[in-house]
Amino acid sequence: MRAWTVVLAAGVVTYGLKVSALLVLSRRPIPDGLRRAGAYVAPAMMAALAASGLAPSHLMPNGAEAGRLLGAVVVTAVALRARSMLLPLGAGVVACLLGGVLTP
């Protein structure tokens, strides 16, 4: 029971910090430089997540790193051609299945 109390308290504090920042800063204008830089946050975050997913891990079975790299190359190639989200996702899953990263 005590662990749930700590989790709940941490959630309330985190939520309160986010809401207070929104309430305090919501009426202030955002500088143009910050607004332009904000457009790059989501792509940079996704690139960082993808790069960390390509890093070798001792938890992966032998040879799975090559399959992960194959999946990344396939996803990138399909994404550049298709300009959509679903096609690269499907192609990446198939490539990872074929490369041995995922098991059906």
C-alpha positions as CSV (number, residue, x, y, z in Angstrom):
1,M,0.0,0.0,0.0
2,R,2.8,2.4,0.8
3,A,4.4,1.9,-2.6
4,W,1.2,2.9,-4.3
5,T,1.0,6.0,-2.1
6,V,4.5,7.0,-3.3
7,V,3.6,6.4,-6.9
8,L,0.4,8.4,-6.6
9,A,2.2,11.3,-4.8
10,A,4.9,11.3,-7.5
11,G,2.3,11.4,-10.2
12,V,0.4,14.3,-8.5
13,V,3.7,16.3,-8.1
14,T,4.7,15.7,-11.7
15,Y,1.3,16.7,-13.0
16,G,1.2,19.8,-10.8
17,L,4.6,20.9,-12.1
18,K,3.5,20.5,-15.7
19,V,0.2,22.3,-15.2
20,S,1.8,25.1,-13.3
21,A,4.3,25.7,-16.1
22,L,1.5,25.8,-18.6
23,L,-0.6,28.2,-16.5
24,V,2.3,30.5,-15.8
25,L,3.7,30.6,-19.4
26,S,0.4,30.3,-21.3
27,R,-0.2,34.1,-21.5
28,R,3.3,35.0,-22.6
29,P,4.3,35.2,-26.2
30,I,6.7,32.6,-27.5
31,P,9.8,34.1,-29.1
32,D,10.2,33.4,-32.8
33,G,13.5,31.6,-32.3
34,L,12.1,29.2,-29.8
35,R,9.0,28.6,-31.9
36,R,11.2,27.7,-34.9
37,A,13.4,25.5,-32.7
38,G,10.3,23.7,-31.4
39,A,9.6,22.3,-34.8
40,Y,12.7,20.2,-34.5
41,V,12.0,18.7,-31.1
42,A,9.8,15.7,-32.3
43,P,12.1,14.7,-35.1
44,A,15.2,14.9,-32.9
45,M,13.4,12.9,-30.2
46,M,12.4,10.2,-32.6
47,A,16.0,10.0,-34.1
48,A,17.4,9.6,-30.6
49,L,15.0,6.8,-29.8
50,A,15.8,5.1,-33.1
51,A,19.6,5.5,-32.6
52,S,19.3,4.0,-29.1
53,G,17.4,1.1,-30.5
54,L,20.2,0.3,-33.0
55,A,22.9,0.2,-30.2
56,P,24.1,-3.4,-29.5
57,S,22.6,-5.0,-26.5
58,H,23.7,-8.1,-24.6
59,L,20.0,-9.0,-24.3
60,M,19.6,-9.6,-28.0
61,P,20.2,-13.1,-29.5
62,N,23.3,-13.6,-31.6
63,G,23.1,-12.0,-35.0
64,A,20.1,-9.9,-34.1
65,E,22.1,-6.7,-34.4
66,A,22.4,-7.3,-38.2
67,G,18.7,-7.9,-38.3
68,R,18.0,-4.6,-36.4
69,L,20.3,-2.7,-38.8
70,L,18.5,-4.4,-41.8
71,G,15.2,-3.2,-40.3
72,A,16.5,0.3,-39.9
73,V,17.7,0.5,-43.5
74,V,14.5,-0.9,-44.9
75,V,12.4,1.5,-42.8
76,T,14.5,4.5,-43.9
77,A,14.3,3.5,-47.5
78,V,10.6,2.9,-47.5
79,A,9.9,6.1,-45.5
80,L,11.8,8.3,-47.9
81,R,9.9,6.8,-50.9
82,A,6.4,6.4,-49.4
83,R,6.2,9.6,-47.2
84,S,3.7,7.9,-44.9
85,M,3.9,6.2,-41.5
86,L,2.2,2.9,-42.0
87,L,4.2,1.5,-44.9
88,P,7.6,1.9,-43.2
89,L,6.2,0.4,-40.0
90,G,4.9,-2.7,-41.9
91,A,8.2,-2.9,-43.9
92,G,10.2,-2.7,-40.7
93,V,8.3,-5.4,-39.0
94,V,8.7,-7.7,-42.0
95,A,12.4,-6.9,-42.2
96,C,12.9,-7.5,-38.5
97,L,11.0,-10.8,-38.8
98,L,13.2,-11.9,-41.7
99,G,16.3,-10.7,-39.9
100,G,15.6,-12.6,-36.7
101,V,15.0,-9.7,-34.4
102,L,11.3,-10.5,-33.9
103,T,9.9,-14.0,-33.6
104,P,6.3,-14.7,-34.8
